[in-house]
Structure formats: structure tokens, C-alpha cells
Amino acid sequence: MKNLPKGLPAKLSITCLFLLGLILISHLSFSQEPLKEAKYYRKIENKKVQCLLCPHKCIIPPGKRGFCGVRKNIDGKLYSLVYGNPCAVHIDPIEKKPLFHFYPKSKVFSIATAGCNLRCKFCQNWHISQSRPEETTNYNLPPTKLIEEIKKSGCSIIAYTYTEPTIFYEYMLETAKLAHQNGIKNVMHSAGFINPEPLRELCKYLDAANVDLKGFNEEYYGKICAGSLQPVLESLKTIKEQGVWLEVTNLIVPGLNDNPEEIEQMCIWIKENLGTEMPVHFSRFYPTYKLKNLFPTAVESLEKAREIALNVGLKYVYIGNVGGHYGETTYCPKCGKVLIRRVGYRILENNIVDAKCKFCGEKIAGIW
């Protein structure tokens, strides 16, 4: 093993998951599932409807779609165009979500449909998030069939991820209900741009979530993401209050949301509203989509953000998208020893026993 290139075992494990995913989806059909009436909307004059799922609250005339591109007014009723028709179906490690304090090393059945209710200029999945469902190749996987595929895969967790799960809400909700009935756990990676009522209903069936807190000022959310900050902050508090395991990711984009004072304000807000044990992931930006003119985030900027968060009092702070960095590792907040050593998505060492540090007995927040 001494002569193997550095990182090869991790690459092999990821390759195996990818090949497993290819085998998994090779037999799936591509027919269209019937349209599903939307759950959260109201009818208004002249057969217009108002979608009440997310803070955009789109008013949609007959024949038109909302901002997300996947919810359409058909003769005065609002329908989801993506129910049972995901365009991405893969098996991932749980660490990719990223969820570091939720069943480490688990395999996760991940799905997404086309569409999004934000317009993030740095989106790495823009090919599907900024597409309409008729522009993507979609699998016919209604909830019952999806659960069957998850069981065949050997996964015990399903993740609603890649694009914005809010926009395929009905599909996610019905699948999540069935998943729990079949002993399968539900996790979501979301931007948190959703209204309180549908979020509370969904939380009844969610086991964990990672929410992207994309920045900490309204101008950034408006100009870079076509959204707003305050609803996301409310979503974070709601998810926490509902007892769902929660982790937060902040993608640091050079020159746009990397101000140290603003990062400190964000960390203080997290501490005061979500608690010191909230895991926070500072993720590295790479040039993509509409921000190809920028450089990747300097590793020093990520390290500075991590230092700020730790100084504020947050106990579990990580650096993402920098393979092999010490910031991928979980350390005991009491004795400082390594609890979970990670290289990329691969776990090399786990010293958490019965939800405690095996060295000093400190209780470690998470679901282990």
C-alpha cells in the first residue's frame, strides 16, 4: 500500500458509489408521471392563482408558471410539473450533503428534479437547477416506486438535494411519509427559502437538514441569489425548533460575502439563535456558471472564517471543498483530540462512542 498514490482509496470508494449509481438507474423508465395539484396556493380573480410555497408568493395567470419554472397554472389550478420525475438519481456518501454529525459513513440515495426558486450566480448544478423539466432527462419514479428502488439499493437514507427541494415539495413530502413508514430516514439540503407553514409540515418527516446560509446581508441575497435573507433565518430557527438535526453551510465567494465583520455577525447570530453546537461548514467557491471571472476562494480566507467562528464560541466548524484539510476533521470541543478524521468524503478514524468522546467522555452533538 505504500506505493499507492495519495488519496487513491478515497477515489476508489467514490468511484464505487458512482458505478453503483449507474447500475441503479440503468433500468429506470423515462415516462412522464401525471401532474400533481400543488398543496400550497390560493385562487384569485380571473383564474389567477397565488403560490404560497415560498417567499416569492408568485401570482400566476392561466397558462403561466411561477419563478421556479415547475409550478404552472392550468385553468385556474396550480400544478407541480415535476412530481415523480427526478432528473438526478445517485448514491452518495452522507458527508457529501454535507452532514458530518448524522450517521457518518452512510450511503444516501439522492434525488433532484429540474428547477429552483433562486438564481444563484455561483450554482454548481445550474444545468438542472436553472432548467425546466421539459429540458432535462427525467426518470419515472413516483414515491412508491422510489421507495422500492431505495430498498434495492441498500440505502437507509434518502436525500432531497442537488437543486432546491422546495420546488418539488409535494413529491418530497409524499416520499418522506412513505420513507418513514418503511424505516428510511429523510435528509434535505436546501437554501431554506420556503414559507413557514409548508416547512413545519415537512419537518414532521425530516430527520436532518443542511441549509445554505449564503451570506448575511439582504443586498447579497438580492443581487447574487434573487432571494432574501430574512426568510432563510426564519427557516433555520423553525427547523431547529421542530427538532430536526440541522447543519449550516456558508459558501465563501471572494469579494462578495467574505467580509470578516459580516462573517462574525453571522456566527454570532448562529450562536444566539441555533446554539453553540450547531455544525457550520465554510465551503470553498470555485469559478462556475455566471461567476467564472472570479478566483477560487483562498484557503486562508476559509481558515480565517473558521477561526472567527471558533472565537465566537461555535464548537464544530468545518472547511469544505479543500481535500485533505484539517478543517474536515471533527475535534472534541473539550479535550481537543480527533474524533472523526476525514479526507474528502472518506472517514479514516471515528472516536465517538455512545455519542461521547472516547478520550474524555464529552457528549458530542449529533445523531450517531
C-alpha positions, 0 to 999 in steps of 0.5 A, a space after each residue: 500500500 505504500 506505493 499507492 498514490 495519495 488519496 487513491 482509496 478515497 477515489 476508489 470508494 467514490 468511484 464505487 458509489 458512482 458505478 453503483 449509481 449507474 447500475 441503479 438507474 440503468 433500468 429506470 423508465 423515462 415516462 412522464 408521471 401525471 401532474 400533481 395539484 400543488 398543496 400550497 396556493 390560493 385562487 384569485 380573480 380571473 383564474 389567477 392563482 397565488 403560490 404560497 410555497 415560498 417567499 416569492 408568493 408568485 401570482 400566476 395567470 392561466 397558462 403561466 408558471 411561477 419563478 421556479 419554472 415547475 409550478 404552472 397554472 392550468 385553468 385556474 389550478 396550480 400544478 407541480 410539473 415535476 412530481 415523480 420525475 427526478 432528473 438526478 438519481 445517485 448514491 452518495 456518501 452522507 458527508 457529501 450533503 454535507 452532514 458530518 454529525 448524522 450517521 457518518 459513513 452512510 450511503 444516501 440515495 439522492 434525488 433532484 428534479 429540474 428547477 429552483 426558486 433562486 438564481 444563484 450566480 455561483 450554482 454548481 448544478 445550474 444545468 438542472 437547477 436553472 432548467 425546466 423539466 421539459 429540458 432535462 432527462 427525467 426518470 419515472 419514479 413516483 414515491 412508491 416506486 422510489 421507495 422500492 428502488 431505495 430498498 434495492 439499493 441498500 440505502 437507509 437514507 434518502 436525500 432531497 438535494 442537488 437543486 432546491 427541494 422546495 420546488 418539488 415539495 409535494 413529491 418530497 413530502 409524499 416520499 418522506 411519509 412513505 420513507 418513514 413508514 418503511 424505516 428510511 430516514 429523510 435528509 434535505 439540503 436546501 437554501 431554506 427559502 420556503 414559507 413557514 407553514 409548508 416547512 413545519 409540515 415537512 419537518 414532521 418527516 425530516 430527520 436532518 437538514 443542511 441549509 445554505 446560509 449564503 451570506 448575511 446581508 439582504 443586498 447579497 441575497 438580492 443581487 447574487 441569489 434573487 432571494 432574501 435573507 430574512 426568510 432563510 433565518 426564519 427557516 433555520 430557527 423553525 427547523 431547529 425548533 421542530 427538532 430536526 438535526 440541522 447543519 449550516 453551510 456558508 459558501 465563501 465567494 471572494 469579494 462578495 460575502 467574505 467580509 470578516 465583520 459580516 462573517 462574525 455577525 453571522 456566527 454570532 447570530 448562529 450562536 444566539 439563535 441555533 446554539 453553540 453546537 450547531 455544525 457550520 461548514 465554510 465551503 470553498 467557491 470555485 469559478 462556475 456558471 455566471 461567476 467564472 471571472 472570479 478566483 477560487 476562494 483562498 484557503 486562508 480566507 476559509 481558515 480565517 472564517 473558521 477561526 472567527 467562528 471558533 472565537 465566537 464560541 461555535 464548537 464544530 466548524 468545518 472547511 469544505 471543498 479543500 481535500 485533505 484539510 484539517 478543517 474536515 476533521 471533527 475535534 472534541 470541543 473539550 479535550 481537543 483530540 480527533 474524533 472523526 478524521 476525514 479526507 474528502 468524503 472518506 472517514 479514516 478514524 471515528 472516536 465517538 462512542 455512545 455519542 461521547 468522546 472516547 478520550 474524555 467522555 464529552 457528549 458530542 452533538 449529533 445523531 450517531 
